[in-house]
């Protein structure tokens, strides 16, 4: 910073500017005479020519008399960069008590000044003052550009209790965007996240681990919006009592601007601000029910040390469907065998070797339409499930891994041929040779491992440079699948936005936030 700022603002001594052109020589002589006249007027203690008087009064002049930190100075304006270099060279060569500097001006562009100093010590002090001013200016610009990072840093430095709902993926995003690249292993991630956020509590864990909450909130209905209605009906529905024992509810004061007043209801889920509000309300009511003096702890800042919360802190769901829970304090994974048993029966186990990724699909193409095309070729029982990754990309899970290679072979064939048979093929509706691309799950991991992040997966794949992949061998797929399910440190992550993508517009009805999410293995490594 010192070296670059010195160069930009004229503090570093440059090699003497050569006056080769005749125009430069003549311009240098004129500038020397003008500066000498101004310099002489300063030394004569007030006596000055009419030209110097005009410098100080006419703002349109190329020279204007000003003061820089109580020192008399000439402000230069309207000169080209080459002319300014000539002026700097003339000042340095002919005037030992004058200093050419560039400082931040009122506008975005810097201001060029010729400043008078009455001694070498004063000149050194001037340079020190200029450098310090530039440093402060740079620090202000950096701080103003940081933005929301200030909030994350403050939460971390204050060791605040972080509260979320099914928030493993949320914490991973915060880490990735504000701390650094996600570590490659769960152990490294857990160790690092604890340094920044030592106390995290997941309200989904809190609701499912408490017997009274389990009775009040059906375990298959612990999505954020539904839990908010059950636990905080006095806020969500206007009902005065929550039905949770006889404890009074924690009062929450809400202030909403006029523009948003009509939207103040629980239907605003998946808006970041409203989601945070619902999560906070649920946590406050849960603390109240557990007998925690919520107000006292908030004022004292000792809520993370509350003994009644210790069984819930730093335990996050990796997968709500499978019941996998990770303890951030130890890095160990456990399984809640009682969690979401009805969801397990509704959703089959993910088999990564059986997955095909399609992207570049028409945006209006629904999951049921894709399935209808595939079953015409592979049979009615060939598809286990189809998940929308976004509006133009889907995961297709076949019932058998060997169907993946067959599907990709057909895609390759249809891409090469344009004969009538290929055009009339049942899969031609979804395997458009010019737009649609297909690959196995390994390619998905490869694309996601890139730091490039686009809104649509098709755009991200193109940015990474992957447009099409042929089928990998069945042995490689099965080996990869065994490694995925056999790894001790497997991580499954829910995408909290997938349930929106899987709404009725894609042929699915909206269900629990986490239930309709597609969990992916090795998310930290894939990131």
N, C-alpha and C positions, 0 to 999 in steps of 0.2 A: 504493500500500500504506500509506504513512504517513497519508494523509488518511482512508482507510477505517478503518484500525485505530484512529486517534485517535477517530473518531466512535463506533465500536463499544465501545471500552473506556474511554470517558469522559475522554480526554485533551484533546479539542478543546472549546473554550468554546462552549456553546450559548446561544441567547437565553434570557433569564430566563423561567422557567416561570410562567405566570400562574395565580394562585390565585383562580379564579372561583367554583368550587363551595364551598358551605358545608362539605362533608365534607373538601375539600382544606385549607381554612383551619384547621379543628379538628385535622386530622391533622398539619399543619405545626407547630402550636403544641405538640402533645404531643411531636413529634420534637425540636423545639428545646429543650424542657425536659430531655428524656432525654440529648441530646447535651451540653447545657450541664453537666449533673450529672457526666457522665463526664469532660468537659473540665476541670471544676473539680477533680476528684479527681486528675487528672494534674498539675495545677499546684500542688496542695497537697502534693506529694512523698509520696504513699503513703496519706494519709488518704482514705477513701472510705466511702460509705454502704453499707448492706446490699444495696441493689439493684445497685450496681456490682460488689460481690463476687460476686453471683449470676450476673452477666453472664460472668464469667471462668470459672465452674465448671460451669454448666449448659449442655450442648450443645444442649438443646432450645429455649433462649431465642432470640428473634428478634435480639437483640444478643449477641455473644459477644466477650469480650476476647481479642485475639490480638496477635501481633507480625508486622510486615511489614518484612523487612530491618532488624531491630533497632529499628524504630520502633513504638511502641504504636499499636494500631488496633482499630477495632470492625468485626467481620464481620457483615454483614447477611444475613438469610435469612428466607424466608417472606413476602416483600413482593411485591406486584404491580409491573409495570413502571411504572405511573402513580405508585404510592407511592414507588418508587425515584427517580423524577424530582423528586418533592416533596422528598425527603430531600436530594438533590443540590443543589436550589435553596436549601434552608435552610442547608446547610453552607457554600455559597459566600457567602451574604449575611451570615451572622451569625458565622462563625468563620474568620478570616483565616489562622490557623495550622493549619487542618484541610483536608485534600484528599480529595475523593471520587474513587475510582478503581475500575476494574473490571479484574481480571486473570484469567488462565487458572487455573481451579481444578483440583482433583484429578479431578473428573468432567468430563464434556463441557461442562457449562455454566460460564460465567465466575463469578467470585466478586466480590461488591461489598464494598468496604472504605472506611472513613473513617479516614484516617491522620493522625497528629499529626506536624508538622514544626516544628522550633524556630527556623527562620529562612527568609527568602526563598531563600537559596542552597540550603538543605536541601530546600526545596520544589522548586526547579528540578532538583536532583539526583535527587529521587524520580521526577519525571516522566521524566527521562532513563533511569533504571533500568527503569521500567515499559515504556517504549517499546522499549528494547533487549531486554527479556525477551519482549515480544510478537513482535519480529522473529525472535528465535531459535526461538520456538515455531512460527511460521509456516514457517520454513525446514525444521524437523524434519518438519512435516506434509507439505510439498512433497516432500522427499526420500523419505519413506516411501511416498508415492503414486506415485513415478516407476517403481519396480519394475525390469523387465528393461531399461529404457532405460539403467540404470547399466552393464550389460554391454556394450551397443553403444557407449556413450561411451568405455568403457575400451579396447575393441578399437581404436577409432578413434584415441584419444589416444596409445596405445602403438605405433601404426603396425604392428600385427600382420599377419602373412601370413594371409589368409583362404582356407581350403581348402573347396571344395564339389565336388559331382558333378553335372554338367549344371546349373549353378547360376545362370544368367542371371536366371531368374524369381525365384529365392530372393533375389538381391541387389536386384532391383526391389521385392520386397515389403519388405525391410528398409529400403530408401530411403523407400518410401511411408509406412511405419508409424512410423519413428523419426527421419527427417530432414526430409521435407516432401513436398508433392505432386510427382509425377513430372513432369519437364520435358517440353515438347511435342516436342522434337527429340532425335535421338540424340546430336548434338554437345553439346548442353547437359547431357544426362544423363551422358555419358562424362566431361565436364569436371568435373561436380559430384561424381560418385561417386569420382573419383580423389582429391579433396580429403579425403574421409573414409576411404577404403580404397584406399591407393595400390598394394597388392600383393594380387592375387587369383589363385588358381590353380584350374583346373578339372581334376579327376582324369580326366574323360572325354577331355579333350585330351591329358593325359599318357599315357593308355593307348593312344590311337590314333596318337600321333606317334612311338612307340618300337617298333622292329622286333621286339624280343624279346617285348614285351607283345602285339603283334599276332599273333604265332605262338601264344602261350599262350592268349590270349583272342580268340575270333572276333569280328570287328568288329560283327557283328550282335547280339552278346551282351554288350555293355558296359553293360548296366543295372547299377545299384548292387549289387543282391543277387548277381547272377551274377559280376560282377567280384570281389566279396568272396570268393566260393567259390573262384574260380580263383587269385587273387593271394594270399589268406590262408587256404588250406585248413587250416593248423595251428590256426587259431582257429575257423573256421566248421565244420570237419568233424573236428577232432582229429588231422589228419595232420601229421606232424612236419616234412616238407619241402614246399616249394612248387613245386619243379621249375623254378624260374627260375635257370638257371645253377647255380653251386656256392656262391653266397653264403649265409651263414647268415641266418635270418629274424630280424627285429626282434621281440624278446619284448615282449608287451603284457600287462600285469597287469590283470586284470579283477576287480572286486568287485561282487557282485550280492546284493541283499537276499533273504531267504528267500521272500518273497512272489512275486518275479519269477524265481527260479532255474529253475523248470520251463519258463519261456518263453524261456530264454537260447539262442536258435538263430537261424539266418539267415532263418527264416520270419517273423520279426518286422519285416520291411521295411515302410517307410512309417510307422513310428513315429519321431517326430522324434529322440528320443534314440538309438535304435538305428541310424538312418540316419547320424547324426553319428559314431557309433562306427565303423561300417563304412567311412565316408569317411576317417576318420583312420587306420584300419589300412591301407587301400589306399595312402594317401599315404606312410605310414611305410615300407611294404615297397617302394614305387616308389623312394623316395629311397635306400633301402639298395641296391637293385639298380643304381641309377645311380652308385653309389660315393660317395654323400654321407654324411659322418659325421653322422648325424641327431642323435645325443645331443649332440655338441659344438656344433652349430649352435643347437639349442634352448636350451642353457644360455647361449650367447653372444648369442643374439638376432639372429644374422646370416643366418638362412636365406633371407630375401628377396634377399640379395646373392649367393647361391650361383650361380656362373657356369653350372653344369650345369642350373639351373632357368630361366635367363633366356628360353629359347625357348618356355617354357610359361606364364610369368606374364602375367597380364592378357589372356589370350586365352580367350574364352568362346564356346560354341556358341549361336548364335541359333536354328538349326534343325538338329537331328541328321539329319533325313530329307534335307534339301537340302544339308547340309554347310556352311551359312553360319557363318562365324566372325567375331566382332568383336574388334578389338584395342582394349582400353580405354585404352591409352597414346596412341593416335593417333586413335581414332574411325573407322578405316577397316575396311570389311568385305571379306572374301575368301571364296572358296569352296573347300572341300576336295573336289576332284573325285573322290577315291578313297573318300570316306566313305560308308558305308552304301549301296553301289550296289544291293544286293539289296532294301533297303527302298524305294528309289526305284521299283523295278519293281513292288513290291507296292502302293504308295500313289500315287494320281494327284495331280497338281498341284492345289492348291486354287484354285478359281475363285470369287471372292467374288460376282460378279454372278449366279452360278448357285445361290446359297445361300438357303434359306428357314429361318427360325427359328420353331420351334413351342414354345410353353410353356403350362403348365397342363394337361399330359397326365396321365392316370392313372399313378400311380407304378409299377404292375406292367406297363405296356406296354413291350414289348421292341422293339429296332430292327428285327428281322426282321418283326414284326407290322405295324409302321408301313409298311415297304417293301411288304409284301404288299397293303396297302390302296391304295397309290399306283400300283403297277404295273397294277392293274385298270383305272385310268383313263388313265394316260399310256403304258403299254406296258412290256414286260419290260426294256428297255434305258434307261429314263428316269432311273433313279437311279444316280449314281456312287458315293455313299457316304452313310452316316448316322452321325453322332457324337452321343453323349449328352453334353450339357452338365451336367446333373444328373439326378436321378431323374424329373423332370417336364418337362424341356426338351431339345430335340434340334436339331442342325443337319442339314438335308437338302440335299445337293448334287445338283442335277439335271444331266443330261448336256448340256443346252442352256440358256442364260440365259433364252430366251423362255418356258420352262416355269414360271419363277418367277411372272411376271405372271398366267399362266393359273391356276396353283395358288391365288394370292391372290384372284383373281376368283371362283373356285369357293368359297373360304372365305367371301367376302363374301356370295355368293348364299345359301349354306347358313345363314349367320347370320341373314339377313333372313326366310327362308321356313321354314315348318314343315309344308308340305304333304306328302302321302305320298311323292311323288317325291324330295323332299329327304331325308326320313327314311330311305328305302331306298337313297340314294346310297352307293356304296362308300366314300367318304371320310367319311361321317357318323360312323363308328366312332371316328375320331381328331379330327375337326373338330367337337367338341361346341360348340354355339353359346354355351352359358353359361359354360364353363370354359376352353376351348382358344383361344389367340390365335396369330396368325401374322403375320409381317412379314419384310421383306428384311434383308440384312446391315447396311444403313445404320442401321436402327432398333436393332440390337444395339449398334452403336458409340455411338449416342445414349444408350442406357440405361447403358452402361458408363462413359460420360464423367461420370456423376453421382458425387459422393462417397458416396452411399448404398451400403451393402454389406450384403446379406442372404444368408442361407444358400442359399435357393432363388432361382433366377433369376425365377420367377413373382412372388415376394414383392418382389424388387427392382424389377421392372417396374411393379408396382402402386404401390410407394412413390414411384417417379419420376413416376407419373401417366400411364403409357403402358399402355393395355389392349388396343388393337387398331390396326393400321395396314393401309390398303389398299395395293394394288400400286403401286409407282412405275413410271415409264415405262422401257421397255427401253433407250432412249438414255441415260437417267441412270445406269442400272445398268452399261451398257457403259463409259460415260465414267468412272464411279467405278472400275471394274475396271482400266481402262488406267492411271488415276492410281496405283492401288495397286501394280501391278507395275512401273510406270515410275519410281517415286520412288527416288531414289538412297539415301534414308535410311530405307528400309522396315525395319521391325523385326518379326520373327516370334518369338512367345514360346510356349514349351511350358508347359502346365499339368501339374504333376507328379502331380496327383490324378486326372487323366482316365482313366489306365489302370485305376484302381479302378472308376470309373464304367462302363468298357467291358469289365468282366469278364464271366464266364459268365452272370451274372444278367441281362445285357442282350443276350445272344446273341453275345458275342464271347469268345474265349479270351484269357487273359492273355498279353501279349507284353512286349517291351522297354518300359521306363518311358517313354522319349522317343518310341518308334516309334508308340505308340498315342495320343500326345498330339495335340491339335488346335491347330496354331500359327495365330496371328491376326496380321494386319498392323496396323501402327501401334499397337502395344500401349501405348506410352508416351502417345500422344495420347488413346487410348481410355480410359486409366486416369483 
